């Protein structure tokens, strides 16, 4: 993950000429809407390509979606690897089972499962504290 995140950071610096984020931020409503549009476009390309049986287009759409999502996290100054690791640990405590989505293969939250939001909040608070100490 770090290599992909670093690649996207390099793209933002070298191609888009954007400085790294100075801290954790949502930047602006315009930024949020633009990123939503980027991600939606890639999701639509994924669906269209996959339903057409276009494996190349499907793979490209998945890579582009991840690229845009990581770029969004980078621009927001998120300590993304820490957040990823925390969410992964929470997901690994889920169990195979049916959910309201109705997918044949899915993971459900067992009794006592703890959602990751409190841990993410702690990670973000730590990052914000570090940027105010600097």
C-alpha positions in Angstrom: 0.0 0.0 0.0 2.8 2.5 0.9 4.3 2.1 -2.6 0.9 2.9 -4.3 0.4 5.8 -1.9 3.9 7.1 -2.6 3.3 6.8 -6.4 0.1 8.9 -6.1 1.9 11.4 -4.0 4.6 11.7 -6.7 1.9 12.2 -9.3 0.3 15.0 -7.3 3.6 16.7 -6.8 5.1 16.3 -10.3 2.2 16.2 -12.6 -0.5 18.3 -10.9 2.1 20.6 -9.2 0.4 20.3 -5.8 2.2 20.5 -2.5 1.7 17.8 0.0 -1.0 18.5 2.5 0.1 20.4 5.6 -2.2 18.5 7.8 -5.5 16.6 8.0 -8.2 18.5 6.2 -11.3 18.1 4.0 -9.9 21.1 2.0 -13.2 22.4 0.6 -16.7 21.5 -0.5 -15.6 21.9 -4.1 -12.7 19.5 -3.5 -15.1 16.9 -2.0 -17.6 17.2 -4.9 -14.7 16.9 -7.5 -13.3 13.8 -5.8 -16.8 12.3 -5.6 -17.2 12.9 -9.4 -13.8 11.3 -10.1 -14.7 8.2 -8.0 -18.2 7.9 -9.4 -16.8 8.1 -13.0 -14.4 5.2 -12.2 -17.1 3.1 -10.6 -19.3 3.6 -13.7 -16.4 2.6 -16.0 -15.9 -0.5 -13.8 -19.5 -1.5 -14.1 -19.7 -0.8 -17.8 -16.5 -2.6 -18.6 -17.3 -5.6 -16.4 -20.8 -6.0 -17.8 -19.4 -5.9 -21.4 -16.8 -8.6 -20.4 -14.0 -6.2 -21.0 -11.3 -7.4 -18.6 -8.8 -4.8 -19.6 -11.3 -2.0 -19.1 -12.4 -3.5 -15.8 -8.8 -3.8 -14.5 -8.1 -0.2 -15.6 -11.2 1.1 -13.9 -10.3 -0.7 -10.6 -6.7 0.7 -10.8 -8.1 4.2 -11.6 -10.6 4.0 -8.7 -7.8 3.1 -6.2 -5.6 5.8 -7.7 -8.3 8.5 -7.2 -9.2 7.2 -3.7 -5.5 7.2 -2.6 -5.0 10.6 -4.2 -8.0 11.9 -2.2 -6.5 10.6 1.0 -3.1 12.1 0.1 -4.6 15.5 -0.6 -6.5 15.4 2.7 -3.3 14.7 4.6 -4.6 11.4 6.0 -2.2 9.0 7.7 -3.7 6.5 5.4 -1.6 3.4 6.2 -2.5 3.6 9.9 -6.2 4.1 9.0 -6.0 1.2 6.5 -4.4 -1.1 9.1 -7.0 -0.3 11.7 -9.9 -0.9 9.3 -8.3 -4.1 8.1 -8.0 -5.4 11.7 -11.7 -4.6 12.2 -12.7 -6.3 9.0 -10.8 -9.4 9.9 -13.1 -9.8 12.9 -16.2 -10.1 10.7 -17.5 -13.5 9.7 -18.9 -15.1 6.6 -22.6 -14.5 6.3 -25.5 -12.8 4.6 -26.1 -9.1 5.0 -28.8 -6.7 3.9 -26.9 -6.2 0.6 -28.1 -9.7 -0.4 -24.7 -10.7 -1.9 -24.1 -14.4 -2.1 -20.7 -14.0 -0.5 -20.4 -11.3 2.2 -19.0 -10.6 5.6 -21.3 -9.7 8.5 -20.6 -8.1 11.8 -20.8 -10.7 14.6 -22.2 -9.9 18.1 -19.7 -7.7 19.9 -18.0 -6.5 16.7 -16.4 -3.1 17.2 -16.6 -0.6 14.3 -13.4 1.2 13.3 -14.6 4.8 13.7 -13.4 5.4 17.2 -9.9 4.1 16.3 -9.9 6.2 13.1 -10.8 9.2 15.2 -7.9 8.5 17.5 -5.5 8.2 14.6 -6.7 11.5 13.1 -6.5 13.2 16.5 -2.9 12.0 16.9 -2.1 13.3 13.4 -3.7 16.7 14.2 -1.8 16.8 17.5 1.5 16.1 15.7 0.8 18.9 13.2 0.0 21.5 15.9 3.2 20.5 17.8 5.3 21.2 14.8 
